[in-house]
Amino acid sequence: MKTILLVEDDDNERYLYERELREEGYRVMTARDGREAIAKVEEESPDLVVLDINMPQMDGLDAMGKILDRDRKVPVIINTAYSSYKDSFMSWAADAYVIKSGNLEELKHQIRAALQKSETHTH
C-alpha cells in the first residue's frame, strides 16, 4: 500500500482529500503546514507528497525544497487554488501542479501517474 503525505492547512479540505485518497486505497498521513510536513517526512518516508502552497508557518514551496533536499526521489504534487505559482521556477521541481477543485479526479490521476513513474525509476 502506497503512503501519501497530504499537506493542507484547511481542515475541511484535508478531511475530504484524506477520505477520498483512502477510498482509492492509499495510506494517508496528514500535516497542517510545511514544518509539520518536513517532520513527517523525516519520521517516515512517504511514497508521494501532496502539497498546498499557501499555508501558515512555512509555505509549500519552501517545504518542497526542504523535502526534496532530504529525498530527491519522492514525487511531489502541488495542489493549490492559485494558478499564479505555476510559472514560479520554485514549482518546477514538482512532478505535477494541480489547481484545486471540488472534483478530485485530476489530482487522483496525477498521483497515479507520479507513483507509476517513480516505480519505473526505482526498479
Legacy VTK file of the C-alpha trace (Angstrom):
# vtk DataFile Version 3.0
C-alpha trace
ASCII
DATASET POLYDATA
POINTS 123 float
0.000 0.000 0.000
1.420 3.365 -1.032
1.696 6.105 1.591
0.757 9.657 0.690
1.617 12.656 2.826
-1.177 15.204 2.423
-0.189 18.726 3.451
-3.186 21.048 3.745
-3.948 23.744 6.318
-7.714 23.837 5.704
-9.344 21.228 7.980
-12.334 20.586 5.694
-10.223 20.147 2.575
-7.723 17.958 4.419
-10.540 15.711 5.643
-12.147 15.489 2.180
-8.854 14.687 0.421
-7.821 12.211 3.082
-11.145 10.365 2.820
-11.097 10.272 -0.996
-7.470 9.107 -1.150
-8.129 6.370 1.419
-11.037 5.200 -0.754
-8.522 4.946 -3.620
-6.547 2.500 -1.469
-3.751 4.749 -0.225
-2.456 5.061 3.311
-2.691 8.777 4.138
-0.602 10.784 6.603
-1.554 14.423 7.087
0.207 17.636 8.019
-1.218 21.131 8.558
1.783 23.138 7.354
5.233 22.888 5.833
7.051 22.482 9.110
4.843 19.576 10.168
5.276 18.063 6.685
9.061 18.043 6.985
8.831 16.368 10.401
6.539 13.663 8.944
8.904 13.035 6.017
11.766 12.605 8.475
9.714 10.195 10.624
8.539 8.023 7.785
9.353 8.357 4.085
6.071 8.678 2.186
5.786 7.402 -1.400
4.363 10.746 -2.540
3.628 14.213 -1.129
0.558 16.323 -1.995
1.357 19.885 -1.015
-0.691 23.058 -0.709
1.255 26.293 -1.251
-0.435 28.947 0.901
-0.028 27.765 4.488
0.987 29.274 7.824
4.428 28.596 9.378
6.162 27.605 6.155
4.638 27.696 2.687
4.536 24.731 0.355
7.356 25.848 -1.929
9.792 26.227 0.980
8.651 22.890 2.385
9.042 21.201 -1.017
12.633 22.444 -1.243
13.466 21.006 2.161
11.649 17.713 1.459
13.486 17.268 -1.857
16.821 18.114 -0.218
16.160 15.183 2.071
14.760 12.767 -0.529
15.257 13.672 -4.202
13.181 10.728 -5.401
9.897 11.400 -3.614
7.268 12.662 -6.087
5.648 15.957 -5.068
2.323 17.206 -6.392
1.447 20.824 -5.761
-2.272 21.156 -5.092
-3.310 24.796 -4.841
-6.157 27.163 -5.541
-3.770 29.550 -7.312
-2.575 29.101 -10.865
-0.181 32.042 -10.461
2.508 29.873 -8.842
2.692 27.581 -11.858
5.189 29.914 -13.533
7.362 30.228 -10.438
10.636 28.430 -11.011
10.268 27.011 -7.484
7.257 24.981 -8.591
9.165 23.383 -11.497
10.643 20.816 -9.123
7.166 19.393 -8.550
6.067 16.336 -10.514
2.658 17.894 -11.147
0.752 21.101 -10.488
-2.981 20.684 -9.842
-5.462 23.510 -9.370
-7.854 22.651 -6.537
-11.398 21.819 -7.473
-14.341 20.002 -5.939
-13.629 17.148 -8.343
-10.522 15.277 -7.253
-10.164 13.211 -10.452
-7.288 15.323 -11.798
-5.424 15.045 -8.506
-6.010 11.288 -8.338
-4.832 10.917 -11.942
-1.632 12.874 -11.232
-0.984 10.808 -8.086
-1.323 7.543 -10.054
0.924 8.852 -12.841
3.613 10.119 -10.437
3.620 6.854 -8.459
3.915 4.799 -11.648
6.755 6.979 -12.906
8.553 6.751 -9.569
8.209 2.937 -9.576
9.786 2.647 -13.003
12.702 4.857 -11.896
13.402 2.903 -8.720
13.254 -0.619 -10.208
LINES 1 124
123 0 1 2 3 4 5 6 7 8 9 10 11 12 13 14 15 16 17 18 19 20 21 22 23 24 25 26 27 28 29 30 31 32 33 34 35 36 37 38 39 40 41 42 43 44 45 46 47 48 49 50 51 52 53 54 55 56 57 58 59 60 61 62 63 64 65 66 67 68 69 70 71 72 73 74 75 76 77 78 79 80 81 82 83 84 85 86 87 88 89 90 91 92 93 94 95 96 97 98 99 100 101 102 103 104 105 106 107 108 109 110 111 112 113 114 115 116 117 118 119 120 121 122
